[in-house]
Amino acid sequence: MTSPRRAIGTSDLQVFPLSLGGNVFGWTADRDTSFAVLDAYTAAGGNFVDTADGYSAWVPGNTGGDSERILGEWFAARGRRDDVVLATKVSQHPDFKGLAADNIRRAADASLERLQSDHIDLYYAHFDDQSVPLEETVAALSGLVDAGKVRHIAISNYSPERIEEWFAITEREGFHRAVALQPHYNLVERAYEEKYRPIVEREGLGVMPYFALAAGFLTGKYRDGVTVDSPRAGGAAKYLDETGRSVLAALDEVSAAHGVSVATTALAWLAAQPTITAPIASARTLEQLPDLLASVDLVLTADQLDALDGASEAAKAA
């Protein structure tokens, strides 16, 4: 891979422009497959892995922290912890729900133990917890930076109004600033552009969109008359409407022009959008990874970007 690394906002973190999603580790990818995907991603120059303490508590027999545990075992087996910028999240582990200060501290320690690491590079407040004063949450996360357990803090799944409040508290109290946002953003989910991008630009945040491939819809495998056997099929099939069909048609045309997959083109479009640092995409098999990695070196023309924008115009109003 030839693509240069990108800075996450105003931080000192320099990352590969495609983040590897760890949500599948311990869920649809077992330990050996997860290790193989991690080996191949880092061999290609990748250095940015995203997980959360709640992954994958929804799976029967899992307890939460399953993805972190596999990552910790991989770090220990490969000796690669210092080569990877590691992002994880707090608020959703079954034993550490919410964002009260004491819970954040205990959840961080539990994550560090599972990850077999003495620090987290990027620590997200995963989902807003409005039962706790926001100042308490921001103060607790800032305290983890002071303690050396977290290098930088970040925000995911907060409303624009609550993000504004977060930064007002940070400014007033002198807390460590959040440096990144993880929003829901892709070719069929474009509300980010109007609702969040102005805040991101003003605060100088790095942006790592999740569901970059719309739960698999933007791989192109979900089409009219096609049945897909996948744990995520329900989440992807909902996009098969007029806008979704228009987007797939445009992706097909652009992808054919470059000789790449639909997934590669969809990720390249996202990575080319203003304010985006690194889309997050996961591979549950080793065979899925090359199409994701290919997006890093795919440069779309202005006309191709315009065509994809036009096809997905209706997604901005969602």
Secondary structure, 3 states (H helix, E strand, C coil): CCCCCEECCCCCCEECCCEEECCCECCCECHHHHHHHHHHHHHCCCCEEECCCCCCCCCCCCCCCHHHHHHHHHHHHHCCHHHCEEEEEECEECCEECCCHHHHHHHHHHHHHHHCCCCEEEEEECCCCCCCCHHHHHHHHHHHHHCCCEEEEEEECCCHHHHHHHHHHHHHHCCCCEEEEECECECCECCHHHHCHHHHHHHCCEECCECCCHHHHHHCCCCCCCCCCCCCHHHHHCCCCHHHHHHHHHHHHHHHHHCCCHHHHHHHHHHCCCCECCCEECCCCHHHHHHHHHHHHCCCCHHHHHHHHHHCHHHHHC
